Amino acid sequence: MTASSAKSKWGRILLVLVILVALGGWLTWWKLFREVPQTLADDSMEEYFKYGSIGTEEQDGIPFWIWLVLPKMFPEYLPSPGGWASLGFAWEQGHDLPVGFSKRTIGFERVGVNCALCHAGTLRKDANGVPAIYLGAPATTADILGYQRFLFRSAADPRFNAANILGEIGQVYDMSLIDRLLYRFVLIPATKKALLKQAEQFAWTNQRPDWGPGRIDPFNPVKARVLKVDVGDTIGNSDMEPIWNLAPRAEKGMALHWDGLNTNLREVVLSSAIGDGTLPKALPVERLVKLEDWLKALPPPRFEERFPIDADLAAAGSEIYQAQCARCHAMDGEKTGQVLTMDDPEWAEAGTDPADDRPANTDAHRAEMWTPEAAEAYNAYAAGYPWKFENFRSTGGYVNVPLDGLWLRAPYLHNGSVPYLSDLLNPPSQRPKVFYRGLDLYDPGRGGFVAEGPDAVSHGWRYDTKVVGNSNQGHLWGTDLAPEQKKALIEYLETL
């Protein structure tokens, strides 16, 4: 072989190697990193709110086919039979994901979560009725901590392996050879590792009272996972909040979140996506700004569209409301949207336990959870990005919230410790000590979701007000009204 022919041979070999490396690189990019614009049923903001991506798939996205088969593989880690539905997620017929979940292709199809996971509630008028979904309402049936723990326990199970998972996927989907290899050697091991790492990041929840359906600790996870701020012994368990009628809240500069930790709606929207697991570089700011505009105009659902109203009784209740409640809770109230702190003279009138020397059952925990250190860290978090945070603060109190859509916010108080409006108007000593959360069957006469009886006991989550952070003390306004006045006030409150 001449020198020139040998050179030509090695040149061909090198060319083949270059082509193979390029193909391997292209295939790796295509299967692991290629980003495909999300396709939804329509281009409406309503559809985006329910199923659109807010960027959580990049960091926390679970491969779709793994996510799909986990409930069948590990039903013992779910609260009851029924797959994902057992965790109380709202589900629309014809969709392969519940409301509040998104599917987006970044190399492969990944499942993430979005705002509707906590802000899309359901309601049934009767036990056999089909649940109606109300966008923007608190997701009173959704068990977020239960969902996380299901994933963590499944990943820790020895059966979470490539052979078993691929076997289950094969029962519902004929995967290509390349995809089977990808799942076997890359995605299944990586998903297991990622979930076990998250389990370590959320291990502090095992030393806290459970959240239960309709509740979440929204900011201790941010402190621990995003800001690297010590959680300490704080408890942030609180009810999910409604997010309708945001325009007047923004226009009036009302304090947002239960403790008023921010007054800037844009910062709240962007930081909520980060709290759900979106990395700053993946934050879809333009899309979230459009979502913010849509939410500003989203009205609360009307009680009278589902249940009858006694107009005369409601009119009598309106007068009581103006005298007893409007100052702190009407949209134009003098104190509405402001924070009531523990050094405010009205704090004692509210009946909320103080921080110092408090008994085991107190409701001041959520107010104390968001510390000045955490606020400072969040304000510095967006440095280097075109968007910024500068309005986070620690208030040490609670917001006097507007009561629009109040009928659909049960259970009541910031920690969801009072099941019915009728109970909220009773002195704390007469409020239920134990009840059951998580049902969406509504009791219009009492103003709340059914919280006792056989169905509640068998299908609900037991809420004990003696558990730390679960106190039902406080908010004494209206408790001294006469029975007929309370009935009229409830009738009016349900029209808001």
C-alpha positions as CSV (number, residue, x, y, z in Angstrom):
1,M,0.0,0.0,0.0
2,T,1.4,3.3,-1.0
3,A,1.6,6.2,1.3
4,S,-1.0,8.1,-0.6
5,S,-3.5,5.2,-0.5
6,A,-2.9,4.7,3.2
7,K,-3.5,8.4,3.8
8,S,-6.7,8.1,1.7
9,K,-7.9,5.1,3.7
10,W,-7.3,6.8,7.1
11,G,-9.1,9.9,5.7
12,R,-12.1,7.8,4.9
13,I,-12.0,6.2,8.4
14,L,-11.8,9.6,10.0
15,L,-14.7,10.8,7.9
16,V,-16.8,7.9,9.0
17,L,-15.9,8.5,12.7
18,V,-16.7,12.2,12.4
19,I,-20.1,11.3,10.8
20,L,-20.8,8.7,13.5
21,V,-19.9,11.2,16.3
22,A,-22.1,13.8,14.6
23,L,-25.0,11.4,14.3
24,G,-24.5,10.4,18.0
25,G,-24.5,14.0,19.0
26,W,-27.5,14.8,17.0
27,L,-29.4,11.7,18.3
28,T,-28.4,12.7,21.9
29,W,-29.7,16.2,21.3
30,W,-32.9,15.0,19.6
31,K,-33.7,12.5,22.4
32,L,-32.7,14.4,25.4
33,F,-32.5,18.2,24.8
34,R,-34.6,19.1,21.7
35,E,-37.3,21.6,22.8
36,V,-40.6,21.4,21.0
37,P,-43.3,24.1,21.4
38,Q,-46.1,22.8,23.5
39,T,-49.3,22.1,21.6
40,L,-52.6,22.5,23.5
41,A,-56.2,21.9,22.4
42,D,-56.6,25.6,21.7
43,D,-54.7,28.8,22.1
44,S,-56.9,30.2,24.9
45,M,-55.4,31.3,28.2
46,E,-58.0,29.1,30.0
47,E,-56.4,26.1,28.3
48,Y,-53.0,27.3,29.1
49,F,-53.9,27.8,32.7
50,K,-55.1,24.3,33.0
51,Y,-52.4,22.4,31.0
52,G,-49.8,24.9,29.9
53,S,-46.1,24.7,30.8
54,I,-44.7,27.2,33.3
55,G,-41.2,25.8,32.9
56,T,-41.2,23.1,35.6
57,E,-40.5,20.2,33.2
58,E,-36.8,21.1,32.7
59,Q,-35.8,20.5,36.3
60,D,-38.5,18.4,37.7
61,G,-40.2,16.9,34.7
62,I,-41.0,13.1,34.9
63,P,-40.9,11.1,31.7
64,F,-44.5,10.8,30.7
65,W,-44.6,7.0,30.3
66,I,-43.0,6.5,33.7
67,W,-45.4,8.9,35.3
68,L,-48.4,7.1,33.6
69,V,-47.6,3.6,34.9
70,L,-46.5,4.5,38.5
71,P,-50.0,4.3,40.1
72,K,-50.6,0.8,38.6
73,M,-47.1,-0.3,39.8
74,F,-47.3,1.1,43.4
75,P,-51.0,1.4,44.4
76,E,-50.1,0.8,48.0
77,Y,-48.5,4.2,48.2
78,L,-51.7,6.0,47.2
79,P,-54.4,7.0,49.8
80,S,-57.0,4.8,48.1
81,P,-57.8,2.9,44.9
82,G,-58.3,5.0,41.8
83,G,-54.8,5.9,40.5
84,W,-54.0,9.6,40.3
85,A,-57.7,10.5,40.9
86,S,-57.2,9.2,44.5
87,L,-55.1,12.2,45.2
88,G,-58.0,14.6,44.5
89,F,-56.9,16.1,41.2
90,A,-59.4,17.7,39.0
91,W,-59.8,15.8,35.7
92,E,-61.5,16.6,32.5
93,Q,-62.8,13.8,30.2
94,G,-60.7,13.2,27.2
95,H,-57.4,14.4,28.8
96,D,-54.5,12.1,29.6
97,L,-53.4,14.5,32.4
98,P,-55.3,16.0,35.3
99,V,-55.9,19.8,35.4
100,G,-52.7,21.4,36.8
101,F,-50.3,19.1,35.0
102,S,-48.4,19.9,31.8
103,K,-46.8,17.8,29.2
104,R,-43.9,19.2,27.2
105,T,-41.2,17.7,25.0
106,I,-37.6,18.4,25.9
107,G,-36.0,15.6,24.2
108,F,-38.7,13.3,25.4
109,E,-42.2,13.9,26.8
110,R,-42.0,15.2,30.3
111,V,-44.8,15.8,32.9
112,G,-44.6,19.0,35.0
113,V,-47.0,20.9,37.2
114,N,-48.5,24.4,36.8
115,C,-50.6,27.0,38.8
116,A,-53.9,25.1,38.3
117,L,-52.7,22.2,40.5
118,C,-53.4,24.4,43.6
119,H,-55.9,26.8,42.0
120,A,-58.6,24.8,40.3
121,G,-61.3,23.5,42.6
122,T,-64.2,21.1,42.1
123,L,-67.7,21.0,43.5
124,R,-70.6,18.5,43.5
125,K,-74.2,19.5,44.3
126,D,-75.1,15.9,45.2
127,A,-73.2,12.7,46.0
128,N,-73.7,11.2,42.6
129,G,-73.1,14.4,40.6
130,V,-70.3,15.1,38.2
131,P,-67.8,17.5,39.8
132,A,-67.8,21.0,38.3
133,I,-64.3,22.6,37.9
134,Y,-63.8,26.2,39.0
135,L,-60.7,27.8,37.7
136,G,-58.9,30.1,40.2
137,A,-60.6,28.4,43.1
138,P,-58.6,26.7,45.9
139,A,-58.0,23.0,45.0
140,T,-59.6,21.8,48.2
141,T,-59.4,18.1,47.2
142,A,-55.8,18.0,45.9
143,D,-53.3,16.3,48.2
144,I,-49.9,17.8,47.1
145,L,-47.8,16.3,49.8
146,G,-49.5,13.0,49.2
147,Y,-48.4,13.3,45.5
148,Q,-44.8,14.1,46.4
149,R,-44.6,11.2,48.9
150,F,-46.1,8.8,46.4
151,L,-43.3,9.6,44.0
152,F,-40.6,9.4,46.6
153,R,-41.8,6.1,48.0
154,S,-42.2,4.6,44.5
155,A,-38.6,5.7,43.6
156,A,-37.3,4.1,46.8
157,D,-39.0,0.8,46.1
158,P,-36.7,-1.9,44.7
159,R,-39.4,-2.6,42.0
160,F,-38.7,0.8,40.5
161,N,-36.3,-0.5,37.9
162,A,-36.0,-0.7,34.1
163,A,-37.3,-4.2,33.6
164,N,-40.5,-3.6,35.7
165,I,-41.3,-0.2,34.4
166,L,-40.7,-1.1,30.7
167,G,-42.9,-4.1,31.2
168,E,-45.7,-1.9,32.5
169,I,-45.2,0.6,29.7
170,G,-45.3,-2.2,27.2
171,Q,-48.9,-3.0,28.3
172,V,-50.1,0.3,27.0
173,Y,-47.6,1.6,24.5
174,D,-45.4,0.0,21.8
175,M,-42.1,1.8,22.3
176,S,-39.4,1.9,19.6
177,L,-36.2,0.1,20.2
178,I,-34.2,3.3,20.5
179,D,-36.7,4.6,23.1
180,R,-36.7,1.4,25.0
181,L,-32.9,1.6,25.2
182,L,-33.2,5.3,26.2
183,Y,-35.6,4.5,29.0
184,R,-33.7,1.4,30.2
185,F,-30.2,3.0,30.4
186,V,-30.9,6.7,30.9
187,L,-34.4,7.9,31.8
188,I,-35.5,5.3,34.4
189,P,-32.2,5.4,36.3
190,A,-32.1,9.2,36.1
191,T,-35.7,9.6,37.2
192,K,-35.1,7.3,40.2
193,K,-32.0,9.3,41.2
194,A,-33.8,12.7,40.8
195,L,-36.8,11.6,42.9
196,L,-34.6,10.2,45.7
197,K,-32.7,13.5,45.7
198,Q,-36.0,15.4,46.0
199,A,-37.0,13.1,48.8
200,E,-33.9,14.3,50.7
201,Q,-34.7,17.9,49.9
202,F,-38.2,17.5,51.4
203,A,-37.2,15.3,54.3
204,W,-38.0,18.1,56.7
205,T,-41.7,17.6,55.9
206,N,-41.6,14.3,57.7
207,Q,-41.0,16.2,61.0
208,R,-44.0,18.5,60.4
209,P,-47.8,17.9,60.5
210,D,-49.1,16.6,57.2
211,W,-50.6,19.2,54.9
212,G,-53.7,17.2,53.9
213,P,-55.9,17.9,50.8
214,G,-56.4,21.5,49.9
215,R,-53.4,22.7,52.0
216,I,-49.8,23.3,51.3
217,D,-46.7,24.7,52.9
218,P,-45.9,27.1,50.0
219,F,-42.7,28.8,51.2
220,N,-40.7,26.4,53.4
221,P,-40.0,24.4,50.2
222,V,-38.7,27.7,48.6
223,K,-36.5,28.4,51.6
224,A,-35.0,24.9,51.6
225,R,-34.7,24.1,47.9
226,V,-34.4,27.5,46.1
227,L,-33.0,30.0,48.6
228,K,-30.9,27.6,50.8
229,V,-32.4,29.2,53.9
230,D,-32.8,27.0,57.0
231,V,-36.3,25.9,57.5
232,G,-35.7,25.6,61.3
233,D,-38.7,24.4,63.2
234,T,-41.2,26.6,61.3
235,I,-44.6,25.3,60.0
236,G,-46.1,27.0,57.0
237,N,-49.2,24.7,56.5
238,S,-52.0,26.8,55.0
239,D,-55.0,26.6,52.8
240,M,-54.6,27.1,49.1
241,E,-55.8,30.6,48.1
242,P,-58.1,31.7,45.3
243,I,-56.6,33.8,42.5
244,W,-59.5,35.5,40.9
245,N,-60.3,39.2,40.8
246,L,-56.6,40.1,40.9
247,A,-57.0,43.4,39.0
248,P,-58.5,45.3,42.0
249,R,-56.0,43.7,44.3
250,A,-53.1,44.9,42.1
251,E,-54.6,48.4,41.5
252,K,-55.0,48.9,45.2
253,G,-51.6,47.5,46.1
254,M,-53.1,44.9,48.4
255,A,-50.8,42.6,50.3
256,L,-50.7,39.1,48.7
257,H,-50.4,35.6,50.1
258,W,-51.8,34.9,53.6
259,D,-49.1,36.9,55.4
260,G,-48.8,39.7,52.8
261,L,-45.2,38.9,52.0
262,N,-45.4,40.8,48.7
263,T,-47.5,43.5,47.2
264,N,-46.4,43.2,43.6
265,L,-48.5,40.9,41.5
266,R,-45.9,40.4,38.8
267,E,-43.3,39.2,41.4
268,V,-45.9,36.9,42.9
269,V,-46.7,35.3,39.5
270,L,-43.1,34.8,38.5
271,S,-42.0,33.6,42.0
272,S,-44.9,31.2,42.1
273,A,-43.5,29.4,39.0
274,I,-40.1,29.2,40.6
275,G,-41.7,27.8,43.8
276,D,-43.4,25.1,41.6
277,G,-39.9,24.1,40.4
278,T,-39.1,26.3,37.4
279,L,-35.4,27.3,37.0
280,P,-34.8,31.0,36.4
281,K,-33.3,30.3,33.0
282,A,-36.5,28.4,32.0
283,L,-39.0,31.0,33.3
284,P,-41.4,31.7,30.4
285,V,-41.8,35.4,31.5
286,E,-43.8,36.6,28.4
287,R,-46.3,33.7,28.7
288,L,-46.7,34.3,32.5
289,V,-47.3,38.0,32.0
290,K,-50.2,37.1,29.6
291,L,-51.4,34.6,32.2
292,E,-51.3,37.4,34.8
293,D,-53.4,39.6,32.6
294,W,-56.0,36.8,32.2
295,L,-56.1,36.2,35.9
296,K,-56.7,39.9,36.6
297,A,-60.0,39.6,34.8
298,L,-61.0,36.1,36.1
299,P,-64.2,36.6,38.1
300,P,-65.1,34.5,41.1
301,P,-67.9,31.9,40.5
302,R,-71.4,32.9,41.5
303,F,-73.2,30.9,44.2
304,E,-76.5,31.7,42.7
305,E,-75.5,29.9,39.4
306,R,-75.5,26.7,41.4
307,F,-77.8,27.2,44.3
308,P,-80.9,29.3,45.1
309,I,-80.6,32.5,47.1
310,D,-83.2,34.0,49.5
311,A,-83.0,37.6,48.2
312,D,-84.8,39.1,51.3
313,L,-82.6,37.2,53.7
314,A,-79.4,38.2,51.8
315,A,-80.5,41.9,51.8
316,A,-80.8,41.7,55.6
317,G,-77.4,40.0,55.7
318,S,-75.9,42.8,53.6
319,E,-76.6,45.4,56.3
320,I,-75.0,43.2,58.9
321,Y,-72.0,42.7,56.6
322,Q,-71.6,46.4,56.1
323,A,-71.6,47.0,59.9
324,Q,-69.5,44.0,60.9
325,C,-67.2,42.9,58.1
326,A,-66.9,45.5,55.3
327,R,-64.1,47.6,57.0
328,C,-61.7,44.7,56.7
329,H,-63.1,42.6,53.9
330,A,-65.0,44.6,51.3
331,M,-63.0,45.3,48.2
332,D,-63.1,49.0,49.1
333,G,-62.8,48.5,52.8
334,E,-60.5,50.8,54.9
335,K,-58.4,47.9,56.2
336,T,-58.9,45.4,53.3
337,G,-55.7,44.1,51.8
338,Q,-53.6,45.3,54.8
339,V,-51.6,43.1,57.2
340,L,-52.8,42.7,60.8
341,T,-49.6,42.2,62.8
342,M,-49.2,40.8,66.3
343,D,-48.4,44.2,67.7
344,D,-51.6,45.7,66.3
345,P,-54.2,46.5,69.0
346,E,-56.8,44.6,66.8
347,W,-54.7,41.4,67.0
348,A,-56.1,40.7,70.5
349,E,-59.6,41.4,69.2
350,A,-59.0,38.8,66.5
351,G,-58.3,36.2,69.1
352,T,-55.2,34.9,67.4
353,D,-52.6,33.4,69.8
354,P,-49.4,35.5,70.1
355,A,-46.0,34.2,69.3
356,D,-44.6,34.4,72.8
357,D,-45.5,31.6,75.3
358,R,-48.1,30.2,72.9
359,P,-49.7,26.9,73.6
360,A,-49.3,23.9,71.3
361,N,-52.4,24.7,69.3
362,T,-51.8,28.1,67.8
363,D,-52.4,29.7,64.4
364,A,-49.5,32.1,64.3
365,H,-47.1,29.6,62.7
366,R,-47.7,30.7,59.1
367,A,-47.1,34.3,59.9
368,E,-43.7,33.5,61.5
369,M,-42.5,31.1,58.8
370,W,-41.5,33.7,56.3
371,T,-38.5,35.3,57.9
372,P,-36.6,38.5,57.1
373,E,-33.7,36.3,56.0
374,A,-35.9,34.5,53.5
375,A,-37.3,37.8,52.2
376,E,-33.8,39.2,51.7
377,A,-32.7,36.0,49.9
378,Y,-35.6,36.1,47.5
379,N,-35.1,39.8,46.7
380,A,-31.5,38.9,45.7
381,Y,-32.5,35.7,43.8
382,A,-33.2,37.3,40.5
383,A,-29.9,39.2,40.2
384,G,-28.6,38.9,36.7
385,Y,-32.0,38.4,35.0
386,P,-34.0,41.0,33.1
387,W,-36.8,40.5,35.7
388,K,-36.3,41.3,39.3
389,F,-37.6,40.8,42.8
390,E,-37.5,43.6,45.3
391,N,-40.8,43.6,47.2
392,F,-40.5,40.5,49.4
393,R,-40.8,41.2,53.1
394,S,-41.5,39.5,56.4
395,T,-44.7,40.9,58.0
396,G,-45.3,38.7,61.1
397,G,-49.1,39.0,60.5
398,Y,-52.0,38.1,58.3
399,V,-53.8,39.9,55.6
400,N,-57.4,41.1,55.9
401,V,-58.5,39.5,52.6
402,P,-61.4,40.4,50.4
403,L,-64.2,37.9,50.6
404,D,-65.1,37.6,46.9
405,G,-66.1,34.0,46.1
406,L,-66.1,33.2,49.8
407,W,-68.6,30.4,49.5
408,L,-66.1,28.3,47.5
409,R,-63.1,28.9,49.8
410,A,-64.1,26.5,52.6
411,P,-62.7,25.4,55.0
412,Y,-62.0,28.8,56.5
413,L,-59.2,30.7,58.2
414,H,-55.7,30.7,56.8
415,N,-55.0,27.1,57.9
416,G,-58.4,25.8,56.8
417,S,-59.3,24.9,60.4
418,V,-63.1,25.8,60.3
419,P,-65.2,23.7,58.0
420,Y,-68.3,25.9,57.6
421,L,-69.3,29.6,57.6
422,S,-71.8,28.7,60.2
423,D,-68.9,27.4,62.4
424,L,-66.8,30.5,61.8
425,L,-69.6,32.6,63.3
426,N,-69.5,30.6,66.5
427,P,-67.1,31.1,69.3
428,P,-63.9,29.0,68.9
429,S,-65.0,26.8,71.8
430,Q,-68.1,25.7,69.8
431,R,-66.2,25.1,66.5
432,P,-65.5,21.4,65.5
433,K,-62.4,20.0,67.1
434,V,-62.1,17.3,64.5
435,F,-63.6,17.1,61.0
436,Y,-62.7,15.7,57.6
437,R,-61.3,17.6,54.6
438,G,-61.1,16.6,51.0
439,L,-64.7,16.1,49.8
440,D,-66.2,18.4,47.1
441,L,-69.8,17.8,48.1
442,Y,-71.2,21.2,49.0
443,D,-73.6,22.0,51.9
444,P,-75.1,25.4,50.9
445,G,-77.1,25.8,54.1
446,R,-73.9,25.8,56.3
447,G,-71.6,27.3,53.7
448,G,-68.9,24.7,53.1
449,F,-68.0,21.3,51.9
450,V,-69.4,18.2,53.8
451,A,-66.9,17.6,56.6
452,E,-68.6,14.9,58.8
453,G,-70.7,11.7,58.4
454,P,-69.8,8.3,56.9
455,D,-68.7,9.5,53.5
456,A,-66.4,12.2,55.0
457,V,-64.9,9.7,57.4
458,S,-64.3,7.1,54.8
459,H,-63.1,9.4,52.0
460,G,-61.8,12.4,53.8
461,W,-58.6,13.4,55.6
462,R,-58.9,13.8,59.4
463,Y,-58.2,17.3,60.5
464,D,-57.5,17.6,64.2
465,T,-57.4,21.1,65.6
466,K,-55.1,20.0,68.5
467,V,-52.3,19.3,66.1
468,V,-49.7,22.0,66.1
469,G,-50.4,24.6,63.4
470,N,-54.1,23.4,63.1
471,S,-55.7,25.7,65.7
472,N,-59.2,27.0,65.0
473,Q,-58.9,29.9,67.4
474,G,-59.3,33.5,66.3
475,H,-61.6,35.7,64.2
476,L,-64.2,36.5,66.8
477,W,-66.1,39.0,64.7
478,G,-69.7,38.0,64.2
479,T,-69.6,35.4,66.9
480,D,-71.9,37.4,69.2
481,L,-74.7,37.9,66.5
482,A,-78.1,36.5,67.2
483,P,-78.9,33.2,65.3
484,E,-81.2,34.9,62.8
485,Q,-78.6,37.5,62.1
486,K,-76.0,34.8,61.5
487,K,-78.3,33.0,59.1
488,A,-78.9,36.3,57.1
489,L,-75.1,37.1,57.1
490,I,-74.3,33.7,55.7
491,E,-76.9,34.1,53.0
492,Y,-75.3,37.3,52.0
493,L,-71.7,36.1,52.2
494,E,-72.5,33.3,49.8
495,T,-73.4,36.0,47.2
496,L,-70.0,37.7,47.2
